[in-house]
Amino acid sequence: MLTPDHEDVKTGKKQAAIRTLAHFLAFILIFLVLYVPAFMLVKHVLHIQRHDSGENHAILSISVSAPLEVVAVVIAYLIVVMLLEKRRNPYELRLSRLPGLLVGMFAGFSAIALCIGILFLSGSYRVIDFNPYYSPWMDIFVMGVCGGIGEEIACRGIIFRLLEEWIGTWGGVLVSALLFGLMHLNNPEATLWGALALAIESGALFAAIYAWTRSLWWVIGFHAMWNVAEGPIFGSVVSGLGKQSSWLTAKWQGPAILTGGTFGFEASIVPVLVCGAIAVFILVSLQKQGKIVKPLWNRNAKSL
């Protein structure tokens, strides 16, 4: 048997693999059908308005496209889970498990604070000013709310979960983490090392936390607070997105391997080692407890 966040269907291994692939392709297709036309329409409208206003259309475009992406992801997820998998009340997103959102937020802030503290002790991070006039609401909405909900439902609620059904927990963590890192290569200040670092410290850690809790609320909270603490609070570039306004004005000094360079804090070796170690600890603990889902070809009706 699988964990409660998976479809409970007794079929042969070949049929199970085909079903898993079909559900993944259905999610991608539904997302694209919903998102691409809406995004193109928004892009067209912004292009028309470009000469009529002095607004920052890049920021405006992100603020509009981000919620469109979240809506498309959520609808595609619900169709796959509720209609194709026939799980009317998905375990990983039950409202009764909503308190996990707050626990995840606390854990996310703690993880960032720990890594920033290590960089402070090393002399690579210094706070030089405080900006009381900074308005964080758009950043919180785009990077926190939209980033946390959209990326976690897609990457952990669909990609990791379906991969886990096929290649097991360890394989699902590895592949989904790599995909998560590569997704950020399109960001303006992206680097190959930054994407790899993100795959380890975020992709692997978030997948490990999900495997441990089987709760999307937990990882949504963790991811959202991770982004908000990193950018709007501590003043780092977030995932290579470019210059970031924040409450704390920080001075990052030292080699790029410590500061993260133009990609931002996430390309620092500190969160890679700290969060990577936490991810390994969680997965090894699950392995010892017998809570790791085995690959499809090694599974039988009496085991995960």
Salt bridges, closest charged atoms under 4 A:
ASP5 OD1 - HIS6 NE2 3.92
ASP5 OD2 - ARG214 NH1 3.18
GLU7 OE1 - ARG19 NE 3.03
GLU7 OE1 - HIS23 ND1 3.98
ASP8 OD1 - LYS10 NZ 3.00
GLU85 OE2 - HIS23 ND1 3.89
GLU85 OE1 - ARG87 NE 2.88
GLU85 OE2 - ARG161 NH1 3.12
GLU92 OE2 - ARG87 NH2 2.87
GLU92 OE2 - ARG161 NE 3.85
GLU151 OE1 - HIS184 NE2 3.78
GLU151 OE1 - HIS223 NE2 3.34
GLU152 OE2 - ARG156 NH2 2.65
GLU152 OE2 - HIS223 ND1 2.56
GLU164 OE1 - HIS6 NE2 2.80
GLU164 OE1 - ARG214 NH1 2.68
GLU165 OE2 - HIS6 ND1 2.93
GLU165 OE2 - ARG161 NH1 3.92
